[in-house]
Amino acid sequence: MIYSAEVQHMCPVAKGAYHGPAPIPEEGKWVQAKEIKDISGLTHGVGWCAPQQGACKLTLNIKDGIIEEALVETLGCSGMTHSAAMASEILIGKTILEALNTDLVCDAINTAMRELFLQIVYGRSQTAFSEGGLPIGAGRGGPGKGMTGQVGTTYATKVKGPRYLQLTEGYITRLALNADNEITGYEFVKIGPMMENIKKGMDANEAVKKATGHYGQFDDAVKYIDPRHE
């Protein structure tokens, strides 16, 4: 440690009481976080790339400062989807400080990591008041059954109106319209469960039928349209 001449000639003055940092809530406990290993919790949030052409939703399950589980979901950029594959290998096993200062290939994923770091070190996690936090594997619940991301995709033009293409339930196959051509419901296919059944040996047509459902006033529609071709 090097001190300037001015500091060396100063007389010592005693420091007052040291109370430590303000405690933050972590997995059902109040913790005075002084080191990276003091941080635990499950948190998720979003990041975006510099040109704002794509986004990443990142979920991390952190135990004693180490990333034990990571879920990387990306949207809007083909390069970003491939970057997510590398990021999932890079993140696990690192401390949150290492991950913050590691190139996660895509700017949106890097930004998501920055935002999650801020959340977790300030005690703003989804498990702040959950005793013991969540087990490793909890991140699998993010995409839901079938392990496919919940992505909403809709399209509209002023002259022809809206088209629902994909919503929380899955891939939209038909829209239900009333007498005024307003959308009153839709038919969807749950892609994840469908693919799981096909892998188990079920006939593809039967798998599609089993994974198909309706939402809204679908059965009372005056007209049905394919949102991608009509």
C-alpha positions as a Markdown table, in Angstrom:
| # | Residue | x | y | z |
|---|---|---|---|---|
| 1 | Met | 0.0 | 0.0 | 0.0 |
| 2 | Ile | 1.4 | 3.4 | -1.0 |
| 3 | Tyr | 0.4 | 6.6 | 0.8 |
| 4 | Ser | 1.0 | 10.1 | -0.3 |
| 5 | Ala | 3.2 | 12.3 | 1.7 |
| 6 | Glu | 0.2 | 14.3 | 2.8 |
| 7 | Val | -1.5 | 11.3 | 4.2 |
| 8 | Gln | 1.6 | 10.1 | 5.9 |
| 9 | His | 1.9 | 13.4 | 7.8 |
| 10 | Met | -1.7 | 13.3 | 9.0 |
| 11 | Cys | -2.4 | 12.5 | 12.6 |
| 12 | Pro | -4.6 | 9.5 | 13.2 |
| 13 | Val | -8.3 | 10.0 | 14.1 |
| 14 | Ala | -10.3 | 7.0 | 15.4 |
| 15 | Lys | -13.1 | 5.7 | 13.3 |
| 16 | Gly | -16.6 | 5.3 | 14.8 |
| 17 | Ala | -18.5 | 2.0 | 15.3 |
| 18 | Tyr | -18.6 | -0.3 | 12.3 |
| 19 | His | -22.1 | -1.7 | 11.8 |
| 20 | Gly | -21.5 | -3.5 | 8.5 |
| 21 | Pro | -23.7 | -3.3 | 5.4 |
| 22 | Ala | -27.5 | -3.2 | 5.6 |
| 23 | Pro | -28.9 | -6.7 | 5.6 |
| 24 | Ile | -30.7 | -8.0 | 2.5 |
| 25 | Pro | -33.3 | -10.7 | 2.3 |
| 26 | Glu | -32.0 | -14.0 | 0.9 |
| 27 | Glu | -34.0 | -17.2 | 0.9 |
| 28 | Gly | -35.9 | -16.5 | 4.0 |
| 29 | Lys | -33.0 | -14.9 | 5.9 |
| 30 | Trp | -31.5 | -11.4 | 6.5 |
| 31 | Val | -27.9 | -11.5 | 5.4 |
| 32 | Gln | -25.2 | -8.9 | 5.7 |
| 33 | Ala | -23.6 | -9.6 | 2.3 |
| 34 | Lys | -19.9 | -8.7 | 2.4 |
| 35 | Glu | -18.5 | -11.2 | -0.1 |
| 36 | Ile | -19.8 | -12.8 | -3.3 |
| 37 | Lys | -20.2 | -16.1 | -1.5 |
| 38 | Asp | -22.8 | -14.4 | 0.8 |
| 39 | Ile | -25.2 | -14.2 | -2.2 |
| 40 | Ser | -27.9 | -16.8 | -2.8 |
| 41 | Gly | -31.3 | -16.8 | -4.6 |
| 42 | Leu | -33.2 | -17.4 | -7.8 |
| 43 | Thr | -33.6 | -14.3 | -10.0 |
| 44 | His | -34.6 | -13.6 | -13.6 |
| 45 | Gly | -34.7 | -10.6 | -15.8 |
| 46 | Val | -34.2 | -9.3 | -19.3 |
| 47 | Gly | -31.4 | -7.7 | -21.4 |
| 48 | Trp | -31.2 | -6.2 | -24.8 |
| 49 | Cys | -28.5 | -5.7 | -27.4 |
| 50 | Ala | -27.0 | -2.3 | -28.4 |
| 51 | Pro | -29.1 | -1.9 | -31.5 |
| 52 | Gln | -32.1 | -3.1 | -29.5 |
| 53 | Gln | -33.0 | -5.7 | -32.2 |
| 54 | Gly | -33.2 | -8.6 | -29.8 |
| 55 | Ala | -33.7 | -9.5 | -26.1 |
| 56 | Cys | -32.7 | -12.2 | -23.6 |
| 57 | Lys | -34.6 | -13.4 | -20.6 |
| 58 | Leu | -32.1 | -14.9 | -18.2 |
| 59 | Thr | -32.9 | -17.0 | -15.1 |
| 60 | Leu | -30.2 | -17.9 | -12.6 |
| 61 | Asn | -30.3 | -20.1 | -9.5 |
| 62 | Ile | -27.4 | -19.0 | -7.3 |
| 63 | Lys | -26.2 | -20.8 | -4.2 |
| 64 | Asp | -23.3 | -19.3 | -2.1 |
| 65 | Gly | -22.3 | -17.0 | -4.9 |
| 66 | Ile | -22.1 | -19.8 | -7.5 |
| 67 | Ile | -24.4 | -20.1 | -10.5 |
| 68 | Glu | -25.8 | -23.6 | -10.1 |
| 69 | Glu | -28.5 | -23.3 | -12.8 |
| 70 | Ala | -29.2 | -21.1 | -15.8 |
| 71 | Leu | -32.1 | -20.7 | -18.2 |
| 72 | Val | -31.3 | -18.6 | -21.3 |
| 73 | Glu | -34.3 | -17.6 | -23.5 |
| 74 | Thr | -33.7 | -15.4 | -26.5 |
| 75 | Leu | -35.9 | -13.6 | -29.0 |
| 76 | Gly | -35.6 | -11.6 | -32.2 |
| 77 | Cys | -32.1 | -12.4 | -33.5 |
| 78 | Ser | -30.9 | -15.6 | -35.1 |
| 79 | Gly | -27.3 | -15.1 | -33.9 |
| 80 | Met | -28.6 | -14.6 | -30.4 |
| 81 | Thr | -30.2 | -18.0 | -30.3 |
| 82 | His | -26.9 | -19.7 | -31.1 |
| 83 | Ser | -25.2 | -17.5 | -28.5 |
| 84 | Ala | -27.6 | -18.8 | -25.9 |
| 85 | Ala | -26.2 | -22.3 | -26.5 |
| 86 | Met | -22.7 | -21.1 | -25.6 |
| 87 | Ala | -23.9 | -19.0 | -22.7 |
| 88 | Ser | -25.6 | -21.9 | -21.0 |
| 89 | Glu | -22.2 | -23.7 | -20.9 |
| 90 | Ile | -20.3 | -20.6 | -19.9 |
| 91 | Leu | -22.5 | -19.5 | -17.0 |
| 92 | Ile | -22.8 | -22.6 | -14.8 |
| 93 | Gly | -20.2 | -23.0 | -12.1 |
| 94 | Lys | -19.0 | -19.4 | -12.2 |
| 95 | Thr | -19.4 | -16.9 | -9.4 |
| 96 | Ile | -21.8 | -14.1 | -10.2 |
| 97 | Leu | -18.8 | -11.7 | -10.3 |
| 98 | Glu | -17.0 | -14.0 | -12.8 |
| 99 | Ala | -20.2 | -14.2 | -14.9 |
| 100 | Leu | -20.6 | -10.4 | -14.8 |
| 101 | Asn | -17.1 | -10.0 | -16.3 |
| 102 | Thr | -17.3 | -12.8 | -18.8 |
| 103 | Asp | -18.1 | -12.4 | -22.5 |
| 104 | Leu | -21.4 | -14.3 | -22.8 |
| 105 | Val | -21.1 | -14.0 | -26.6 |
| 106 | Cys | -24.2 | -11.9 | -27.2 |
| 107 | Asp | -24.7 | -8.3 | -25.9 |
| 108 | Ala | -28.3 | -9.0 | -24.9 |
| 109 | Ile | -27.2 | -11.9 | -22.7 |
| 110 | Asn | -24.4 | -9.8 | -21.2 |
| 111 | Thr | -26.9 | -7.0 | -20.4 |
| 112 | Ala | -29.2 | -9.5 | -18.8 |
| 113 | Met | -26.4 | -10.8 | -16.6 |
| 114 | Arg | -25.6 | -7.2 | -15.6 |
| 115 | Glu | -29.3 | -6.5 | -14.6 |
| 116 | Leu | -29.5 | -9.8 | -12.7 |
| 117 | Phe | -26.3 | -9.0 | -10.8 |
| 118 | Leu | -27.8 | -5.7 | -9.7 |
| 119 | Gln | -31.0 | -7.4 | -8.6 |
| 120 | Ile | -29.4 | -10.2 | -6.6 |
| 121 | Val | -26.8 | -8.2 | -4.8 |
| 122 | Tyr | -29.5 | -5.7 | -3.7 |
| 123 | Gly | -31.6 | -8.6 | -2.3 |
| 124 | Arg | -34.3 | -8.3 | -5.0 |
| 125 | Ser | -34.7 | -11.9 | -6.0 |
| 126 | Gln | -37.8 | -14.1 | -6.5 |
| 127 | Thr | -36.8 | -16.2 | -3.5 |
| 128 | Ala | -35.9 | -13.3 | -1.1 |
| 129 | Phe | -38.5 | -14.5 | 1.5 |
| 130 | Ser | -38.7 | -18.2 | 0.6 |
| 131 | Glu | -37.0 | -20.3 | 3.3 |
| 132 | Gly | -34.2 | -22.3 | 1.7 |
| 133 | Gly | -34.8 | -20.8 | -1.7 |
| 134 | Leu | -35.7 | -23.1 | -4.6 |
| 135 | Pro | -33.9 | -26.4 | -5.5 |
| 136 | Ile | -31.7 | -26.8 | -8.5 |
| 137 | Gly | -34.1 | -27.6 | -11.3 |
| 138 | Ala | -36.6 | -24.9 | -10.5 |
| 139 | Gly | -35.5 | -23.0 | -13.6 |
| 140 | Arg | -37.1 | -25.8 | -15.8 |
| 141 | Gly | -40.5 | -24.4 | -14.8 |
| 142 | Gly | -39.9 | -21.2 | -16.7 |
| 143 | Pro | -40.7 | -22.7 | -20.2 |
| 144 | Gly | -43.5 | -24.8 | -18.7 |
| 145 | Lys | -44.5 | -28.3 | -19.7 |
| 146 | Gly | -42.7 | -29.6 | -22.8 |
| 147 | Met | -39.8 | -27.3 | -22.1 |
| 148 | Thr | -40.5 | -24.7 | -24.8 |
| 149 | Gly | -40.3 | -21.0 | -24.4 |
| 150 | Gln | -43.5 | -19.0 | -23.9 |
| 151 | Val | -43.2 | -16.6 | -26.8 |
| 152 | Gly | -46.0 | -14.3 | -28.0 |
| 153 | Thr | -46.1 | -13.5 | -31.7 |
| 154 | Thr | -48.8 | -11.4 | -33.2 |
| 155 | Tyr | -49.0 | -9.4 | -36.5 |
| 156 | Ala | -51.4 | -6.7 | -37.7 |
| 157 | Thr | -52.0 | -4.3 | -40.5 |
| 158 | Lys | -54.4 | -1.4 | -40.6 |
| 159 | Val | -56.2 | -2.6 | -43.7 |
| 160 | Lys | -56.5 | -6.3 | -42.7 |
| 161 | Gly | -56.4 | -6.3 | -38.9 |
| 162 | Pro | -54.7 | -8.5 | -36.3 |
| 163 | Arg | -53.4 | -12.1 | -36.6 |
| 164 | Tyr | -52.4 | -14.2 | -33.5 |
| 165 | Leu | -49.5 | -16.5 | -34.5 |
| 166 | Gln | -48.2 | -17.8 | -31.2 |
| 167 | Leu | -49.3 | -17.2 | -27.6 |
| 168 | Thr | -48.7 | -18.7 | -24.2 |
| 169 | Glu | -50.6 | -21.9 | -25.0 |
| 170 | Gly | -48.6 | -22.5 | -28.1 |
| 171 | Tyr | -48.7 | -22.4 | -31.9 |
| 172 | Ile | -51.9 | -20.8 | -33.2 |
| 173 | Thr | -53.6 | -22.8 | -36.0 |
| 174 | Arg | -57.0 | -21.1 | -36.4 |
| 175 | Leu | -58.7 | -17.9 | -35.3 |
| 176 | Ala | -62.4 | -17.8 | -34.5 |
| 177 | Leu | -64.3 | -14.8 | -35.8 |
| 178 | Asn | -67.8 | -13.6 | -35.0 |
| 179 | Ala | -70.3 | -12.0 | -37.4 |
| 180 | Asp | -68.4 | -8.7 | -37.2 |
| 181 | Asn | -65.1 | -10.4 | -38.1 |
| 182 | Glu | -63.8 | -9.8 | -34.6 |
| 183 | Ile | -61.5 | -12.5 | -33.0 |
| 184 | Thr | -63.4 | -14.4 | -30.3 |
| 185 | Gly | -61.1 | -17.3 | -29.7 |
| 186 | Tyr | -58.4 | -19.4 | -31.2 |
| 187 | Glu | -57.1 | -23.0 | -31.7 |
| 188 | Phe | -53.6 | -23.8 | -30.6 |
| 189 | Val | -51.1 | -26.7 | -30.6 |
| 190 | Lys | -48.8 | -27.2 | -27.6 |
| 191 | Ile | -45.6 | -27.9 | -29.5 |
| 192 | Gly | -43.6 | -29.2 | -26.5 |
| 193 | Pro | -46.1 | -31.9 | -25.4 |
| 194 | Met | -46.7 | -32.8 | -29.1 |
| 195 | Met | -43.0 | -33.5 | -29.7 |
| 196 | Glu | -42.7 | -35.5 | -26.4 |
| 197 | Asn | -45.6 | -37.8 | -27.5 |
| 198 | Ile | -44.0 | -38.2 | -31.0 |
| 199 | Lys | -40.7 | -39.2 | -29.4 |
| 200 | Lys | -42.5 | -41.7 | -27.3 |
| 201 | Gly | -43.8 | -43.4 | -30.5 |
| 202 | Met | -47.2 | -41.8 | -30.9 |
| 203 | Asp | -48.4 | -41.3 | -34.5 |
| 204 | Ala | -47.7 | -37.6 | -35.5 |
| 205 | Asn | -51.3 | -36.9 | -36.5 |
| 206 | Glu | -52.6 | -38.3 | -33.2 |
| 207 | Ala | -49.9 | -36.3 | -31.3 |
| 208 | Val | -51.1 | -33.1 | -33.0 |
| 209 | Lys | -54.7 | -33.9 | -32.1 |
| 210 | Lys | -53.9 | -34.7 | -28.5 |
| 211 | Ala | -51.9 | -31.4 | -28.1 |
| 212 | Thr | -54.6 | -29.3 | -29.7 |
| 213 | Gly | -56.8 | -27.0 | -27.6 |
| 214 | His | -59.2 | -24.1 | -27.8 |
| 215 | Tyr | -59.4 | -20.7 | -26.0 |
| 216 | Gly | -62.2 | -18.2 | -25.8 |
| 217 | Gln | -65.6 | -18.5 | -27.6 |
| 218 | Phe | -64.2 | -20.8 | -30.2 |
| 219 | Asp | -67.1 | -23.3 | -30.8 |
| 220 | Asp | -69.6 | -20.5 | -31.4 |
| 221 | Ala | -67.6 | -18.8 | -34.1 |
| 222 | Val | -69.2 | -17.7 | -37.4 |
| 223 | Lys | -66.0 | -18.2 | -39.3 |
| 224 | Tyr | -62.5 | -19.8 | -38.8 |
| 225 | Ile | -59.4 | -18.6 | -40.5 |
| 226 | Asp | -55.7 | -19.7 | -40.8 |
| 227 | Pro | -53.8 | -16.6 | -39.4 |
| 228 | Arg | -50.8 | -17.3 | -41.7 |
| 229 | His | -52.6 | -17.7 | -45.0 |
| 230 | Glu | -56.0 | -16.0 | -44.8 |
